[in-house]
Amino acid sequence: MQLRDTRDQQRFREELRTWLRATLPTLDPQPSQDDWPARRAYDSHWQALLHQAGYAGLNWPSAYGGRGATPTEHLIFLEESELAGAPYVGVNFVGLLHAGPTLIAEATPEQRERHIPAILRGDEIWCQGFSEPDAGSDLAALRTRAARDGDHYVVNGRKIWTSHAEVADYCELLVRTGPPDGPKHQGITWLIMPMDTPGVGLRPLMTAGGSTEFSEMILEDVRIPVANRVGEEGDGWRIAMVTFAFERGTGFVSEVVWARRRLVEIAALARENATWEDSDIRRRIARLAAEFDALWALVKRNVSEAEHSADGVPGPGSSVFKLRFSEARQHLDDVHAEVRGRDALAFDDDLCTYDGEPSYERLRSLAYTIAAGTSQVQRNIIGERILGLPKEPSAAGATKGGGR
Ligand SMILES: Cc1cc2nc3c(=O)[nH]c(=O)nc-3n(C[C@H](O)[C@H](O)[C@H](O)COP(=O)(O)OP(=O)(O)OC[C@H]3O[C@@H](n4cnc5c(N)ncnc54)[C@H](O)[C@@H]3O)c2cc1C
């Protein structure tokens, strides 16, 4: 593991800083959180700028428009972008952070050629259609059915908690192609679903923070070409694990940098308003500082491991990161609320942008221990795959390999 920049990495960092300093002032202000067309336009514009400058898909193969850089350079990019206050991936989250990497690892050359460059240019937005009303942690219990009809699958079912579905062009969709009463981890297939296919219905869902970032997706006789299948029929569970490895392994990396920056602001605020006199507040801030430093080191370790693995896919260490980061992130918002006192209860709809209002951030942080697999499920995965503890009993409803 290399913790310090090499000379090439240092040069890369300097060039990037220069580009960010010149480019960020040219951006419009971020749109409000529920103006989805404006958010799509804003996030796509940022992605297009990155693409033109050669910073899109840094560690993706150059044959598909990426830069072919090492994962370590990718980390440098995320770190510097966050420190400079650059926009986050936003509605490009699924495409850039896990659908795209899954396609690179598992798709056919035609599928890659079709989608990877478009994702990198910011022309194609993706969403994730995995969870169902009765299949969240126990994802393998999914029931959305895909029946073969010639060179199409005909899909019927319901998906839930589909983030950014309203602005998505494509969906990474898990369906059941095997018999409903067969072994549940077999008979699952990973499909690319164009969101404008007839039969795809969306019902927006409101979060506690007042945002409509989720939808319920109702699929009625949706015809998806067999050519849109990624991997073999029935091999979708394995491919979904590849998707999760990217989602948990590198999906939250920028947020560690954000959290470290926010902690410095909280400490400064505590000094200003005298809450710093409280030794418990000081102790909690110090513990979080140590925790985020350790998490950043863990990110580097996980990335370094993926860099040296044959397939480039992060290992189960990504679950350790996901578990600790999501819990530390919630502690950060708790300390912030105590330091701000009654102010922390203010909720100003006008200020409530994606990354702004602290009370909104606190509500949003509740989602971290649920999204991309809950903390309990990450503990199961760590227990089984890293510590070698016995698997959960395989009674009906139990989850394989620790679940989602
Ligand atoms: C911000 C956010 C964004 C999301 N975006 C998407 C998306 O775009 N696409 C998508 O498909 N899904 C998405 N999800 C859904 C997410 O993946 C699920 O919420 C998650 O997998 C948990 O499933 P569930 O909500 O059905 O809870 P359940 O699985 O019903 O779990 C309920 C509780 O039981 C616990 N539990 C369940 N099984 C076990 C077990 N075996 N051992 C111990 N405890 C267990 C859980 O930890 C949890 O506390 C998103 C969720 C959030 C919060």
The ligand as an SDF file (V2000), in Angstrom:
LIG
                    3D

 53 58  0  0  0  0  0  0  0  0999 V2000
  -31.0600    6.8460    0.4720 C   0  0  0  0  0  0  0  0  0  0  0  0
  -31.4780    5.5130   -0.0810 C   0  0  0  0  0  0  0  0  0  0  0  0
  -31.3660    5.2820   -1.4360 C   0  0  0  0  0  0  0  0  0  0  0  0
  -31.7710    4.0580   -1.9700 C   0  0  0  0  0  0  0  0  0  0  0  0
  -31.7310    3.9060   -3.3170 N   0  0  0  0  0  0  0  0  0  0  0  0
  -32.0990    2.7390   -3.8530 C   0  0  0  0  0  0  0  0  0  0  0  0
  -32.0840    2.5690   -5.2690 C   0  0  0  0  0  0  0  0  0  0  0  0
  -31.7810    3.5020   -6.0210 O   0  0  0  0  0  0  0  0  0  0  0  0
  -32.4500    1.3700   -5.7780 N   0  0  0  0  0  0  0  0  0  0  0  0
  -32.7910    0.3240   -4.9740 C   0  0  0  0  0  0  0  0  0  0  0  0
  -33.0400   -0.7580   -5.5150 O   0  0  0  0  0  0  0  0  0  0  0  0
  -32.8670    0.4470   -3.6250 N   0  0  0  0  0  0  0  0  0  0  0  0
  -32.5330    1.6460   -3.0470 C   0  0  0  0  0  0  0  0  0  0  0  0
  -32.6120    1.8100   -1.6920 N   0  0  0  0  0  0  0  0  0  0  0  0
  -33.1900    0.7410   -0.8750 C   0  0  0  0  0  0  0  0  0  0  0  0
  -32.1930    0.0480    0.0530 C   0  0  0  0  0  0  0  0  0  0  0  0
  -31.3180   -0.7570   -0.6670 O   0  0  0  0  0  0  0  0  0  0  0  0
  -33.0200   -0.7690    1.0640 C   0  0  0  0  0  0  0  0  0  0  0  0
  -33.7440    0.1530    1.8440 O   0  0  0  0  0  0  0  0  0  0  0  0
  -32.1290   -1.6170    1.9480 C   0  0  0  0  0  0  0  0  0  0  0  0
  -31.5390   -2.6560    1.2210 O   0  0  0  0  0  0  0  0  0  0  0  0
  -32.9300   -2.2130    3.1330 C   0  0  0  0  0  0  0  0  0  0  0  0
  -34.0680   -2.8660    2.6820 O   0  0  0  0  0  0  0  0  0  0  0  0
  -35.4920   -2.5430    3.3310 P   0  0  0  0  0  0  0  0  0  0  0  0
  -35.6750   -1.0570    3.3400 O   0  0  0  0  0  0  0  0  0  0  0  0
  -36.4990   -3.3650    2.6370 O   0  0  0  0  0  0  0  0  0  0  0  0
  -35.3800   -2.9850    4.8580 O   0  0  0  0  0  0  0  0  0  0  0  0
  -35.5450   -4.4730    5.4140 P   0  0  0  0  0  0  0  0  0  0  0  0
  -34.7360   -5.4140    4.5970 O   0  0  0  0  0  0  0  0  0  0  0  0
  -37.0000   -4.7570    5.5770 O   0  0  0  0  0  0  0  0  0  0  0  0
  -34.8600   -4.3690    6.8370 O   0  0  0  0  0  0  0  0  0  0  0  0
  -35.5500   -3.8810    7.9930 C   0  0  0  0  0  0  0  0  0  0  0  0
  -34.6110   -4.0220    9.1770 C   0  0  0  0  0  0  0  0  0  0  0  0
  -34.3000   -5.4180    9.4100 O   0  0  0  0  0  0  0  0  0  0  0  0
  -32.8930   -5.6210    9.4460 C   0  0  0  0  0  0  0  0  0  0  0  0
  -32.5320   -6.9080    8.8510 N   0  0  0  0  0  0  0  0  0  0  0  0
  -33.0290   -7.4330    7.6950 C   0  0  0  0  0  0  0  0  0  0  0  0
  -32.4490   -8.6200    7.4360 N   0  0  0  0  0  0  0  0  0  0  0  0
  -31.5520   -8.8530    8.4320 C   0  0  0  0  0  0  0  0  0  0  0  0
  -30.6360   -9.9190    8.7250 C   0  0  0  0  0  0  0  0  0  0  0  0
  -30.5260  -10.9750    7.9190 N   0  0  0  0  0  0  0  0  0  0  0  0
  -29.8560   -9.8050    9.8390 N   0  0  0  0  0  0  0  0  0  0  0  0
  -29.9750   -8.7260   10.6660 C   0  0  0  0  0  0  0  0  0  0  0  0
  -30.8360   -7.6930   10.4380 N   0  0  0  0  0  0  0  0  0  0  0  0
  -31.6000   -7.7430    9.3300 C   0  0  0  0  0  0  0  0  0  0  0  0
  -32.3300   -4.4920    8.5930 C   0  0  0  0  0  0  0  0  0  0  0  0
  -30.9790   -4.2170    8.9280 O   0  0  0  0  0  0  0  0  0  0  0  0
  -33.2560   -3.3270    8.9540 C   0  0  0  0  0  0  0  0  0  0  0  0
  -32.8600   -2.7320   10.1700 O   0  0  0  0  0  0  0  0  0  0  0  0
  -32.2550    3.0230   -1.1200 C   0  0  0  0  0  0  0  0  0  0  0  0
  -32.3450    3.2530    0.2560 C   0  0  0  0  0  0  0  0  0  0  0  0
  -31.9920    4.4840    0.7790 C   0  0  0  0  0  0  0  0  0  0  0  0
  -32.1380    4.7040    2.2530 C   0  0  0  0  0  0  0  0  0  0  0  0
  1  2  1  0
  2  3  1  0
  2 52  2  0
  3  4  2  0
  4  5  1  0
  4 50  1  0
  5  6  2  0
  6  7  1  0
  6 13  1  0
  7  8  2  0
  7  9  1  0
  9 10  1  0
 10 11  2  0
 10 12  1  0
 12 13  2  0
 13 14  1  0
 14 15  1  0
 14 50  1  0
 15 16  1  0
 16 17  1  0
 16 18  1  0
 18 19  1  0
 18 20  1  0
 20 21  1  0
 20 22  1  0
 22 23  1  0
 23 24  1  0
 24 25  2  0
 24 26  1  0
 24 27  1  0
 27 28  1  0
 28 29  2  0
 28 30  1  0
 28 31  1  0
 31 32  1  0
 32 33  1  0
 33 34  1  0
 33 48  1  0
 34 35  1  0
 35 36  1  0
 35 46  1  0
 36 37  1  0
 36 45  1  0
 37 38  2  0
 38 39  1  0
 39 40  1  0
 39 45  2  0
 40 41  1  0
 40 42  2  0
 42 43  1  0
 43 44  2  0
 44 45  1  0
 46 47  1  0
 46 48  1  0
 48 49  1  0
 50 51  2  0
 51 52  1  0
 52 53  1  0
M  END
$$$$
